[in-house]
């Protein structure tokens, strides 16, 4: 099987139907993947970009984004990078009302049994060990 890394712009056309002519081409590609003719690989960076566009330009709510992307990532022919971490991060983003990147980083740290160094207080919501950078005074 031929595998292709799919870019955010293709997935966004598929998910939004906008603009229609590009959406039709994206739908055809997704149909080929669903039939097993090709495999579409999805990077966590592409997921982050999709989330940013859906929230900032299309004004989707976090819960709508999570539901849409969890369904997309579980579709036949879609091969996500770290799918369990992506799904956990999407669920945490929606349920805990945190940024996707913070949720993904927390899911990654938990999976590795490691902590996070950050100034982001939202990490308190994510059941992960975190510390703030130490001061010099």
N, C-alpha and C positions, 0 to 999 in steps of 0.2 A: 504494500500500500504506500502511496505517496502521502507524506505529511507536509503540511504547510503551517508556518507560524502566522496567525491571523492578527492583523492590526486593529486597533480600536476603531478606526473609521469604518471598517467593514462591519464589525459587530454593531456599532451604533446605527448604521443604515438599516441593518436587519431588525434591530430592536425598536427603532422609532418609525421606520417606514418613510424616513425623510432624508433626502429628496426621493421621490418615487422611482425615478429611473435607476438610481444607485441602489435603492432598497430592493428592487426586482433582481438585480445582479447578485446582491448579497443573499437574498432568499434562494436563488438558484445554487449558489455555493453551499449554503447550509443544507439544502436538499441532497446534494451530492455527498456531503459528509454523513448525513443521516442514513443514506443508502449504503454506506461503507465504501464508496468509490475513492474517497480521500479522507484523511484525518486532519482535523484542525487543532493545532496546538495553541494554547492561550497562556501567555505569561502573566504573572501577578502584576507586573508593571502596566500591562495593557488593561487589566481589570481596574487598577487605580485610575487610569486615564478615563476609562468608560464611566466610572463613578463620578469623577469630577465633571465631565460633560453633562451627564444625566442630571446632576444636582444643580450645576451652575447655569447651564444654558436651557435645559428642558424643565428645570424646577421640579424634578421628581423628589418625592419624600424618601428618606433613608429606608423606610420599610418597603416601599415600592421598588427601590433599587435592589435591595437584598432579595426580595421575592423573585424579581425578574432575572437577576444574575444567577441565583441558585438554580433556577429552572434551566437557564441557558447552559450553565456549566455541567449539568447532569444529562444533557441531551446526547443522543447517539452521535458518534463521530467527533465529539469535542473532548480534547485531552488537555486538561488544565495542569499547570505547574503547581504542585502541592495542593490538590483539590480539597483535601480535608481541612487544611489551614485556611484556604480561601473561604470555604463555606462557614467555618467557625468565625472568621473575621467578619464576614457579611452579616451573620446572625448577631454578633456582638455589636457591630456598628448600628444596626437597627434597634436592638433591644436595649442597649445601654446608652444610646444617643452619643456615640463617639465617632471621631474621624476614622475612616477606613484604614489608613496607614498605621495609626496607633493600634487599632484592633488587630491588624495583621501582625504587627511587631510583637504584640502581647501573645498572640497565638503561637508565633514562632518561638518566642522565649519560653513559653510554657512547654512546648513540645521538646525543646532542648534542655529543659530543666535549668534554665538560666534566668538571669534578671535583666532589667533594662535601666539605663541611665538616661534620665530625661527631666525636663522641667514641666512636662504635661501632667497636670493633676487628674486628667481623665483616666490615667492608669489605675487610680484607686478603684475604679468601677470594674476593672478587668481581671481581678484575681491573679495578679502577677507580682512578683517581687520587683520593686523598683526603688531607685535611689536618685536623688538630685545630685548634680555635680557639686563637689565640695568647694567651698570658698577658700580663699587664701588668707583669710584674716581670722 
